[in-house]
Amino acid sequence: MIDVLVIGGGNAALCAALMAREAGASVMLLEGSPKRWRGGNSQHTRNLRCMHDAPQAF
Ligand SMILES: Cc1cc2nc3c(=O)[nH]c(=O)nc-3n(C[C@H](O)[C@H](O)[C@H](O)COP(=O)(O)OP(=O)(O)OC[C@H]3O[C@@H](n4cnc5c(N)ncnc54)[C@H](O)[C@@H]3O)c2cc1C
């Protein structure tokens, strides 16, 4: 039995999984791609970064 099931292992999913875990939930994350492709499209990102108004937890 788990509290939170996260489908996918990209940036958004990993943030959701970390937030849920930090809140005390047990988490299972399912990623469909082969292990060498883990991380979703984040593996392609470079040069540009999302801007936030203030420092974030992640
Ligand atoms: C070539 C390229 C360059 C980029 N460059 C930049 C950049 O420089 N700066 C920037 O800020 N952004 C960039 N981006 C955009 C950025 O990569 C994406 O916006 C971001 O990674 C999206 O994250 P996500 O978690 O929403 O989705 P994704 O990274 O797409 O993650 C989704 C995950 O879910 C998995 N999945 C899908 N369906 C299932 C299923 N049914 N079961 C299990 N797993 C599943 C996929 O395998 C994948 O790992 C770029 C994107 C690309 C393609």
Ligand as a Chemical Component Dictionary entry (heavy atoms), coordinates in Angstrom:
data_LIG
# 
_chem_comp.id                   LIG 
_chem_comp.type                 NON-POLYMER 
_chem_comp.pdbx_formal_charge   0 
_chem_comp.three_letter_code    LIG 
# 
loop_
_chem_comp_atom.comp_id 
_chem_comp_atom.atom_id 
_chem_comp_atom.alt_atom_id 
_chem_comp_atom.type_symbol 
_chem_comp_atom.charge 
_chem_comp_atom.model_Cartn_x 
_chem_comp_atom.model_Cartn_y 
_chem_comp_atom.model_Cartn_z 
_chem_comp_atom.pdbx_ordinal 
LIG C1  C1  C 0 15.060 19.433 -27.071 1  
LIG C2  C2  C 0 14.469 20.148 -25.872 2  
LIG C3  C3  C 0 15.182 21.206 -25.311 3  
LIG C4  C4  C 0 14.657 21.874 -24.214 4  
LIG N1  N1  N 0 15.372 22.904 -23.672 5  
LIG C5  C5  C 0 14.934 23.548 -22.561 6  
LIG C6  C6  C 0 15.704 24.559 -21.923 7  
LIG O1  O1  O 0 16.810 24.891 -22.339 8  
LIG N2  N2  N 0 15.169 25.159 -20.834 9  
LIG C7  C7  C 0 13.949 24.815 -20.313 10 
LIG O2  O2  O 0 13.540 25.409 -19.300 11 
LIG N3  N3  N 0 13.194 23.853 -20.916 12 
LIG C8  C8  C 0 13.652 23.212 -22.012 13 
LIG N4  N4  N 0 12.893 22.226 -22.614 14 
LIG C9  C9  C 0 11.578 21.933 -22.055 15 
LIG C10 C10 C 0 11.685 21.038 -20.845 16 
LIG O3  O3  O 0 12.567 19.951 -21.101 17 
LIG C11 C11 C 0 10.295 20.515 -20.536 18 
LIG O4  O4  O 0 9.382  21.580 -20.409 19 
LIG C12 C12 C 0 10.264 19.725 -19.239 20 
LIG O5  O5  O 0 11.345 18.802 -19.181 21 
LIG C13 C13 C 0 8.931  19.030 -19.130 22 
LIG O6  O6  O 0 8.939  18.283 -17.937 23 
LIG P1  P1  P 0 7.711  17.377 -17.578 24 
LIG O7  O7  O 0 8.055  16.670 -16.283 25 
LIG O8  O8  O 0 6.463  18.197 -17.598 26 
LIG O9  O9  O 0 7.550  16.344 -18.770 27 
LIG P2  P2  P 0 8.581  15.268 -19.362 28 
LIG O10 O10 O 0 10.000 15.674 -19.138 29 
LIG O11 O11 O 0 8.105  15.032 -20.751 30 
LIG O12 O12 O 0 8.338  13.997 -18.473 31 
LIG C14 C14 C 0 7.268  13.118 -18.668 32 
LIG C15 C15 C 0 7.750  11.712 -18.257 33 
LIG O13 O13 O 0 6.624  10.841 -18.184 34 
LIG C16 C16 C 0 6.956  9.604  -18.782 35 
LIG N5  N5  N 0 5.701  9.003  -19.209 36 
LIG C17 C17 C 0 4.842  9.458  -20.150 37 
LIG N6  N6  N 0 3.757  8.668  -20.227 38 
LIG C18 C18 C 0 3.952  7.683  -19.301 39 
LIG C19 C19 C 0 3.170  6.559  -18.893 40 
LIG N7  N7  N 0 1.951  6.279  -19.456 41 
LIG N8  N8  N 0 3.657  5.757  -17.912 42 
LIG C20 C20 C 0 4.865  6.009  -17.322 43 
LIG N9  N9  N 0 5.649  7.079  -17.671 44 
LIG C21 C21 C 0 5.180  7.888  -18.641 45 
LIG C22 C22 C 0 7.895  9.977  -19.927 46 
LIG O14 O14 O 0 8.707  8.881  -20.301 47 
LIG C23 C23 C 0 8.715  11.093 -19.269 48 
LIG O15 O15 O 0 9.865  10.616 -18.585 49 
LIG C24 C24 C 0 13.398 21.515 -23.694 50 
LIG C25 C25 C 0 12.685 20.431 -24.270 51 
LIG C26 C26 C 0 13.227 19.746 -25.331 52 
LIG C27 C27 C 0 12.461 18.581 -25.932 53 
# 
loop_
_chem_comp_bond.comp_id 
_chem_comp_bond.atom_id_1 
_chem_comp_bond.atom_id_2 
_chem_comp_bond.value_order 
_chem_comp_bond.pdbx_ordinal 
LIG C1  C2  SING 1  
LIG C2  C3  SING 2  
LIG C2  C26 DOUB 3  
LIG C3  C4  DOUB 4  
LIG C4  N1  SING 5  
LIG C4  C24 SING 6  
LIG N1  C5  DOUB 7  
LIG C5  C6  SING 8  
LIG C5  C8  SING 9  
LIG C6  O1  DOUB 10 
LIG C6  N2  SING 11 
LIG N2  C7  SING 12 
LIG C7  O2  DOUB 13 
LIG C7  N3  SING 14 
LIG N3  C8  DOUB 15 
LIG C8  N4  SING 16 
LIG N4  C9  SING 17 
LIG N4  C24 SING 18 
LIG C9  C10 SING 19 
LIG C10 O3  SING 20 
LIG C10 C11 SING 21 
LIG C11 O4  SING 22 
LIG C11 C12 SING 23 
LIG C12 O5  SING 24 
LIG C12 C13 SING 25 
LIG C13 O6  SING 26 
LIG O6  P1  SING 27 
LIG P1  O7  DOUB 28 
LIG P1  O8  SING 29 
LIG P1  O9  SING 30 
LIG O9  P2  SING 31 
LIG P2  O10 DOUB 32 
LIG P2  O11 SING 33 
LIG P2  O12 SING 34 
LIG O12 C14 SING 35 
LIG C14 C15 SING 36 
LIG C15 O13 SING 37 
LIG C15 C23 SING 38 
LIG O13 C16 SING 39 
LIG C16 N5  SING 40 
LIG C16 C22 SING 41 
LIG N5  C17 SING 42 
LIG N5  C21 SING 43 
LIG C17 N6  DOUB 44 
LIG N6  C18 SING 45 
LIG C18 C19 SING 46 
LIG C18 C21 DOUB 47 
LIG C19 N7  SING 48 
LIG C19 N8  DOUB 49 
LIG N8  C20 SING 50 
LIG C20 N9  DOUB 51 
LIG N9  C21 SING 52 
LIG C22 O14 SING 53 
LIG C22 C23 SING 54 
LIG C23 O15 SING 55 
LIG C24 C25 DOUB 56 
LIG C25 C26 SING 57 
LIG C26 C27 SING 58 
# 
